[in-house]
Amino acid sequence: YHYMAFIVKKNDKYPLLIKLCSEDELKKMSPEKELSELYSLIWKPISNKLNGIKTIYYTPAGLLNNIPFHALYENKVEGREYLLDKYSLNQLTSTR
């Protein structure tokens, strides 16, 4: 299995489908300890598609339900940049 992100933005004609990672890659990570590595695996592939976006609605599936998205962070020279500080994250129970 592979996890994908389906990005729907207001002014785009078509949604984007972006491959994130395989289930096997995700199984090797600890949601409690490897938040920076999980950021690179799950969030980094879509981050350049979110320019100008402040509010994100997301629906995790499978093992992604175990990931604390608000706590994911990227290491920068200035320190850690948490998703929680950059975006308003809203988890939904369904894509409906």
C-alpha positions as CSV (number, residue, x, y, z in Angstrom):
1,Y,0.0,0.0,0.0
2,H,1.0,3.6,-0.6
3,Y,-0.3,6.7,1.0
4,M,-1.3,9.6,-1.1
5,A,-2.3,13.2,-0.6
6,F,-5.3,14.6,-2.5
7,I,-5.0,18.4,-2.6
8,V,-8.0,20.4,-3.5
9,K,-7.5,24.2,-3.6
10,K,-10.2,26.8,-4.3
11,N,-8.8,28.3,-7.5
12,D,-7.3,25.2,-9.1
13,K,-9.1,23.6,-12.0
14,Y,-8.1,20.1,-11.0
15,P,-7.0,18.5,-7.6
16,L,-3.5,17.3,-7.2
17,L,-2.6,13.7,-6.3
18,I,0.8,13.4,-4.6
19,K,2.5,10.2,-3.4
20,L,3.7,10.4,0.2
21,C,5.1,7.1,1.3
22,S,4.6,3.3,1.4
23,E,2.9,1.6,4.4
24,D,6.1,-0.3,5.0
25,E,8.1,3.0,5.4
26,L,5.5,4.3,7.8
27,K,5.5,1.1,9.9
28,K,9.2,1.7,10.6
29,M,8.6,5.1,12.2
30,S,7.5,5.8,15.8
31,P,4.7,8.5,16.0
32,E,6.0,9.3,19.5
33,K,9.7,9.8,18.8
34,E,10.4,10.5,15.1
35,L,8.2,13.5,14.4
36,S,10.9,15.2,12.3
37,E,11.4,12.1,10.2
38,L,7.6,11.7,9.8
39,Y,7.4,15.3,8.7
40,S,9.9,14.5,5.9
41,L,8.0,11.3,4.9
42,I,4.4,12.7,5.1
43,W,4.4,16.5,4.9
44,K,7.5,17.5,2.9
45,P,6.2,16.0,-0.4
46,I,3.2,18.4,-0.3
47,S,4.7,21.4,1.5
48,N,5.7,23.2,-1.7
49,K,2.1,22.9,-3.0
50,L,0.7,24.8,0.0
51,N,2.1,28.3,-0.6
52,G,-0.2,30.9,0.7
53,I,-2.4,28.3,2.4
54,K,-3.1,28.9,6.1
55,T,-6.0,26.5,6.8
56,I,-5.8,22.8,6.0
57,Y,-8.6,20.2,6.3
58,Y,-7.3,16.6,6.2
59,T,-8.6,13.1,6.6
60,P,-6.0,10.5,7.6
61,A,-6.4,6.9,6.6
62,G,-4.8,3.7,7.9
63,L,-1.6,4.2,9.9
64,L,-1.9,8.0,9.3
65,N,-4.5,8.0,12.0
66,N,-1.7,7.3,14.5
67,I,0.3,10.4,13.5
68,P,-0.1,13.6,15.6
69,F,0.0,16.0,12.7
70,H,0.0,19.1,14.9
71,A,3.2,17.9,16.5
72,L,5.1,17.3,13.2
73,Y,8.0,19.6,12.7
74,E,10.8,20.5,10.3
75,N,14.3,21.3,11.7
76,K,15.5,24.7,10.5
77,V,18.5,26.8,11.4
78,E,16.3,29.0,13.6
79,G,14.9,25.9,15.4
80,R,11.9,23.7,14.9
81,E,9.0,24.8,12.7
82,Y,5.9,22.9,13.9
83,L,2.9,22.5,11.6
84,L,0.7,23.8,14.4
85,D,2.6,27.1,14.2
86,K,2.3,27.4,10.5
87,Y,-1.2,26.1,9.7
88,S,-4.7,25.9,11.2
89,L,-5.1,22.1,11.0
90,N,-8.6,20.6,11.0
91,Q,-8.9,16.9,11.0
92,L,-12.1,15.5,9.4
93,T,-13.6,12.0,9.9
94,S,-14.4,11.6,6.2
95,T,-13.7,13.2,2.8
96,R,-17.4,13.4,2.2
